[in-house]
Each structure stands twice: as C-alpha cells, then as structure tokens.
C-alpha cells in the first residue's frame, strides 16, 4: 500500500467521523439544550463550515489521487463525489436559510432533504470505497 492510498483512507475516516459526530452528537444536543431562536443561528454557523471542511478534505484527496496516483478507481470516484456533493451543500445554504426565514416550508424541506441526501451519500461513499 502506498502512502497516498493510506492518507486517502485517513481522509475518508476523518470525513466519516465529522459527519457522524455532527449528526449523532452535535445536532441532537443543540436541539435538546437550546431553544429554536438560539439553535438556528448556531446551526447556521456550523453547517457551512462542516461542508467547507469536508470539501477541503475532498479536494486534498483529489489532489493526492491525481498527483501520486491511486490504485483504486473507487478512491478517485469517492473523492470526486465528496467534492461535488459538498460544493452543492455549501452553495444551497443561503437558499435554505432564506426559505426558512420566509416560512417557505416546502422549499426549505426540499433543500434540507437535498443536503441530507448529499451528506449521507458522501458518508456512505467514504465508508465503502476501500472495499472496491
């Protein structure tokens, strides 16, 4: 196993850890301990940063796989999926926040569902690519 492959495994592990920590620990804790008027601004601060950090890790993985090569096509695809999905998640944050502020529940629900689906896709891809 080469070093870039091992670093890609580490990056995938960090991405999975960040997503799981956010969804299992942070978000539920926020809703249990804060009222909605406090939770909203906090989550609006956290999620864009989460998306950007995962995006940066995805870009690092793309860089490593392209510069140093990767023995795995699945690794290359996972890096690309991570960058694409996290870019979309980050870019829809303003529209998601605006729809929430305007009380547009249908649009908010769709945008929120899209970000959840994309984030879970990144989680699953980063969990399983090593097996292919």
Backbone as CSV, one residue per row, in Angstrom:
resi,resn,N_x,N_y,N_z,CA_x,CA_y,CA_z,C_x,C_y,C_z
1,UNK,0.855,-1.182,0.000,0.000,0.000,0.000,0.896,1.239,0.000
2,UNK,0.595,2.208,-0.883,1.422,3.412,-0.921,0.896,4.469,0.045
3,UNK,1.716,5.458,0.302,1.398,6.477,1.299,0.153,7.283,0.913
4,UNK,-0.001,7.635,-0.364,-1.169,8.424,-0.758,-2.458,7.647,-0.544
5,UNK,-2.398,6.322,-0.754,-3.574,5.476,-0.517,-3.916,5.463,0.974
6,UNK,-2.906,5.338,1.808,-3.120,5.343,3.252,-3.662,6.698,3.733
7,UNK,-3.149,7.774,3.166,-3.648,9.103,3.521,-5.094,9.259,3.054
8,UNK,-5.427,8.713,1.884,-6.813,8.760,1.412,-7.743,8.014,2.354
9,UNK,-7.283,6.897,2.886,-8.075,6.153,3.874,-8.274,7.007,5.122
10,UNK,-7.220,7.666,5.559,-7.305,8.543,6.729,-8.281,9.693,6.477
11,UNK,-8.188,10.307,5.308,-9.095,11.410,4.962,-10.538,10.927,4.981
12,UNK,-10.792,9.756,4.395,-12.155,9.214,4.407,-12.640,8.976,5.838
13,UNK,-11.755,8.494,6.680,-12.116,8.277,8.084,-12.453,9.576,8.798
14,UNK,-11.679,10.601,8.527,-11.951,11.914,9.131,-13.292,12.451,8.645
15,UNK,-13.554,12.332,7.352,-14.838,12.789,6.791,-15.995,12.052,7.448
16,UNK,-15.885,10.733,7.541,-16.953,9.947,8.177,-17.137,10.347,9.637
17,UNK,-16.033,10.534,10.333,-16.104,10.946,11.739,-16.776,12.298,11.910
18,UNK,-16.451,13.234,11.027,-17.056,14.568,11.110,-18.569,14.496,10.878
19,UNK,-18.969,13.759,9.861,-20.398,13.660,9.542,-21.147,12.954,10.673
20,UNK,-20.598,11.851,11.154,-21.264,11.109,12.230,-21.328,11.924,13.519
21,UNK,-20.249,12.598,13.862,-20.239,13.425,15.068,-21.292,14.528,14.972
22,UNK,-21.365,15.164,13.807,-22.340,16.241,13.608,-23.771,15.730,13.735
23,UNK,-24.056,14.587,13.122,-25.434,14.098,13.094,-25.842,13.350,14.360
24,UNK,-24.893,12.701,15.019,-25.228,11.899,16.195,-25.061,12.678,17.496
25,UNK,-24.094,13.591,17.533,-23.795,14.294,18.787,-24.234,15.757,18.757
26,UNK,-23.733,16.520,17.807,-23.929,17.973,17.831,-25.382,18.371,17.601
27,UNK,-25.960,17.984,16.468,-27.324,18.423,16.148,-28.344,18.013,17.212
28,UNK,-28.370,16.743,17.659,-29.340,16.396,18.703,-29.111,17.158,20.011
29,UNK,-27.850,17.372,20.354,-27.545,18.114,21.593,-28.024,19.548,21.509
30,UNK,-27.846,20.142,20.338,-28.284,21.527,20.157,-29.785,21.633,20.354
31,UNK,-30.538,20.716,19.743,-31.994,20.792,19.842,-32.508,20.439,21.234
32,UNK,-31.730,19.686,22.007,-32.138,19.347,23.374,-31.804,20.454,24.371
33,UNK,-30.756,21.212,24.103,-30.287,22.180,25.094,-30.569,23.635,24.750
34,UNK,-30.917,23.914,23.508,-31.144,25.303,23.091,-32.559,25.472,22.585
35,UNK,-33.084,26.673,22.771,-34.378,26.960,22.155,-34.149,27.263,20.673
36,UNK,-35.230,27.291,19.906,-35.103,27.446,18.458,-34.435,28.755,18.056
37,UNK,-34.674,29.808,18.824,-34.071,31.100,18.469,-32.554,31.100,18.664
38,UNK,-32.037,30.237,19.528,-30.585,30.106,19.711,-30.001,29.018,18.825
39,UNK,-30.744,27.934,18.644,-30.247,26.803,17.865,-30.051,27.184,16.401
40,UNK,-30.968,27.947,15.854,-30.893,28.331,14.446,-29.600,29.034,14.081
41,UNK,-29.270,30.128,14.772,-28.005,30.819,14.439,-26.776,29.934,14.639
42,UNK,-26.805,29.103,15.664,-25.671,28.214,15.897,-25.505,27.236,14.732
43,UNK,-26.580,26.582,14.335,-26.510,25.611,13.246,-26.188,26.278,11.913
44,UNK,-26.658,27.514,11.730,-26.324,28.253,10.504,-24.840,28.586,10.447
45,UNK,-24.213,28.622,11.587,-22.775,28.859,11.643,-21.994,27.563,11.441
46,UNK,-22.493,26.463,11.983,-21.769,25.197,11.967,-21.825,24.499,10.610
47,UNK,-23.027,24.400,10.018,-23.157,23.592,8.806,-22.345,24.103,7.616
48,UNK,-22.319,25.391,7.328,-21.454,25.820,6.207,-19.988,25.472,6.445
49,UNK,-19.551,25.578,7.681,-18.160,25.235,7.999,-17.908,23.741,7.851
50,UNK,-18.888,22.944,8.264,-18.774,21.494,8.085,-18.644,21.159,6.599
51,UNK,-19.519,21.748,5.784,-19.472,21.493,4.347,-18.132,21.926,3.753
52,UNK,-17.625,23.085,4.168,-16.345,23.576,3.645,-15.168,22.701,4.073
53,UNK,-15.181,22.253,5.319,-14.087,21.397,5.794,-14.071,20.066,5.047
54,UNK,-15.248,19.482,4.860,-15.308,18.221,4.126,-14.935,18.451,2.663
55,UNK,-15.373,19.566,2.102,-14.992,19.919,0.732,-13.471,20.029,0.618
56,UNK,-12.831,20.693,1.571,-11.369,20.834,1.555,-10.687,19.466,1.640
57,UNK,-11.211,18.595,2.477,-10.647,17.250,2.565,-10.844,16.482,1.259
58,UNK,-11.990,16.671,0.633,-12.240,16.046,-0.667,-11.274,16.545,-1.725
59,UNK,-11.023,17.845,-1.721,-10.065,18.429,-2.677,-8.661,17.877,-2.414
60,UNK,-8.293,17.755,-1.150,-6.994,17.169,-0.807,-6.900,15.740,-1.329
61,UNK,-7.962,14.996,-1.174,-7.980,13.622,-1.666,-7.882,13.570,-3.190
62,UNK,-8.600,14.455,-3.874,-8.495,14.539,-5.340,-7.054,14.859,-5.736
63,UNK,-6.453,15.794,-5.051,-5.067,16.172,-5.329,-4.134,14.974,-5.168
64,UNK,-4.271,14.280,-4.039,-3.399,13.134,-3.784,-3.575,12.040,-4.831
65,UNK,-4.831,11.771,-5.195,-5.062,10.701,-6.169,-4.568,11.078,-7.555
66,UNK,-4.588,12.352,-7.885,-4.122,12.777,-9.210,-2.605,12.969,-9.274
67,UNK,-2.025,13.481,-8.222,-0.584,13.739,-8.233,0.208,12.456,-7.975
68,UNK,-0.214,11.689,-6.978,0.543,10.499,-6.593,-0.044,9.211,-7.145
69,UNK,-1.192,9.331,-7.776,-1.831,8.143,-8.327,-2.566,7.362,-7.260
70,UNK,-3.530,6.614,-7.690,-4.311,5.797,-6.765,-4.503,4.424,-7.380
71,UNK,-4.305,3.394,-6.593,-4.537,2.053,-7.113,-6.029,1.710,-7.200
72,UNK,-6.878,2.644,-6.810,-8.301,2.348,-6.730,-9.145,3.368,-7.484
73,UNK,-9.893,2.892,-8.450,-10.855,3.738,-9.161,-11.926,4.229,-8.191
74,UNK,-12.308,3.382,-7.224,-13.318,3.754,-6.227,-12.850,4.948,-5.398
75,UNK,-11.561,5.023,-5.113,-10.999,6.145,-4.366,-11.148,7.433,-5.166
76,UNK,-10.839,7.365,-6.439,-10.950,8.543,-7.309,-12.406,9.006,-7.378
77,UNK,-13.320,8.060,-7.564,-14.750,8.394,-7.651,-15.265,8.978,-6.343
78,UNK,-14.850,8.396,-5.233,-15.297,8.889,-3.924,-14.801,10.303,-3.674
79,UNK,-13.573,10.577,-4.047,-13.041,11.936,-3.888,-13.856,12.925,-4.715
80,UNK,-14.168,12.556,-5.948,-14.973,13.425,-6.811,-16.384,13.625,-6.291
81,UNK,-16.997,12.552,-5.817,-18.351,12.643,-5.244,-18.344,13.555,-4.020
82,UNK,-17.317,13.421,-3.199,-17.210,14.255,-1.994,-17.128,15.734,-2.366
83,UNK,-16.283,16.058,-3.323,-16.142,17.455,-3.743,-17.442,17.982,-4.338
84,UNK,-18.049,17.223,-5.232,-19.285,17.659,-5.885,-20.421,17.842,-4.875
85,UNK,-20.659,16.837,-4.055,-21.781,16.897,-3.111,-21.608,18.004,-2.072
86,UNK,-20.390,18.151,-1.547,-20.178,19.182,-0.534,-20.210,20.580,-1.137
87,UNK,-19.820,20.707,-2.394,-19.953,22.005,-3.075,-21.419,22.384,-3.194
88,UNK,-22.241,21.434,-3.600,-23.679,21.701,-3.715,-24.261,22.048,-2.358
89,UNK,-23.919,21.262,-1.336,-24.442,21.541,0.016,-24.081,22.954,0.459
90,UNK,-22.828,23.338,0.241,-22.389,24.676,0.640,-23.119,25.755,-0.154
91,UNK,-23.281,25.538,-1.438,-23.913,26.549,-2.290,-25.408,26.730,-2.024
92,UNK,-26.088,25.710,-1.524,-27.526,25.850,-1.260,-27.830,26.381,0.140
93,UNK,-26.808,26.577,0.965,-27.038,27.087,2.325,-27.800,28.417,2.319
94,UNK,-27.414,29.417,1.528,-28.161,30.685,1.558,-29.632,30.510,1.175
95,UNK,-29.916,29.703,0.169,-31.309,29.476,-0.247,-32.078,28.719,0.836
96,UNK,-31.419,27.782,1.487,-32.058,27.040,2.576,-32.403,27.987,3.721
97,UNK,-31.460,28.824,4.109,-31.699,29.787,5.193,-32.796,30.778,4.817
98,UNK,-32.768,31.263,3.592,-33.769,32.223,3.130,-35.171,31.592,3.141
99,UNK,-35.281,30.362,2.684,-36.597,29.706,2.671,-37.112,29.498,4.088
100,UNK,-36.238,29.209,5.021,-36.634,29.064,6.435,-37.104,30.405,6.980
101,UNK,-36.344,31.466,6.696,-36.688,32.805,7.179,-38.021,33.296,6.612
102,UNK,-38.295,32.934,5.363,-39.521,33.378,4.705,-40.713,32.470,4.992
103,UNK,-40.482,31.408,5.754,-41.557,30.490,6.094,-41.999,29.592,4.951
104,UNK,-41.159,29.451,3.953,-41.462,28.585,2.810,-41.079,27.153,3.189
105,UNK,-42.005,26.468,3.853,-41.720,25.137,4.397,-41.433,24.104,3.318
106,UNK,-42.123,24.210,2.188,-41.917,23.224,1.117,-40.510,23.345,0.549
107,UNK,-40.096,24.569,0.203,-38.761,24.759,-0.346,-37.696,24.414,0.689
108,UNK,-37.908,24.847,1.923,-36.953,24.515,2.983,-36.819,23.000,3.119
109,UNK,-37.936,22.308,3.146,-37.914,20.852,3.277,-37.150,20.186,2.147
110,UNK,-37.355,20.671,0.938,-36.659,20.091,-0.219,-35.164,20.362,-0.177
111,UNK,-34.798,21.600,0.140,-33.371,21.944,0.201,-32.677,21.216,1.351
112,UNK,-33.353,21.141,2.488,-32.789,20.426,3.630,-32.640,18.942,3.301
113,UNK,-33.659,18.365,2.676,-33.592,16.953,2.288,-32.447,16.722,1.302
114,UNK,-32.273,17.648,0.360,-31.179,17.530,-0.602,-29.832,17.525,0.112
115,UNK,-29.645,18.441,1.062,-28.365,18.490,1.774,-28.151,17.235,2.615
116,UNK,-29.212,16.704,3.198,-29.091,15.470,3.978,-28.728,14.299,3.064
117,UNK,-29.403,14.182,1.934,-29.134,13.085,0.990,-27.699,13.166,0.464
118,UNK,-27.267,14.357,0.108,-25.902,14.523,-0.396,-24.861,14.209,0.682
119,UNK,-25.121,14.654,1.902,-24.190,14.394,3.003,-24.140,12.905,3.316
120,UNK,-25.284,12.238,3.314,-25.304,10.796,3.568,-24.640,10.030,2.424
121,UNK,-24.763,10.547,1.212,-24.080,9.930,0.068,-22.563,10.005,0.253
122,UNK,-22.098,11.146,0.715,-20.661,11.312,0.981,-20.226,10.362,2.096
123,UNK,-21.023,10.264,3.135,-20.709,9.352,4.241,-20.594,7.916,3.733
124,UNK,-21.598,7.465,3.004,-21.606,6.085,2.509,-20.445,5.834,1.560
125,UNK,-20.211,6.756,0.633,-19.101,6.587,-0.314,-17.767,6.475,0.413
126,UNK,-17.572,7.328,1.429,-16.310,7.305,2.161,-16.189,6.100,3.086
127,UNK,-17.319,5.518,3.449,-17.279,4.303,4.266,-16.940,3.065,3.446
128,UNK,-17.383,3.035,2.190,-17.307,1.765,1.454,-16.262,1.699,0.340
129,UNK,-15.686,2.807,-0.090,-14.811,2.764,-1.266,-13.628,1.819,-1.094
130,UNK,-13.168,1.673,0.096,-11.974,0.850,0.344,-12.221,-0.630,0.015
131,UNK,-13.476,-1.030,-0.010,-13.809,-2.434,-0.274,-13.918,-2.753,-1.759
132,UNK,-13.718,-1.752,-2.616,-13.838,-1.984,-4.058,-12.505,-1.862,-4.767
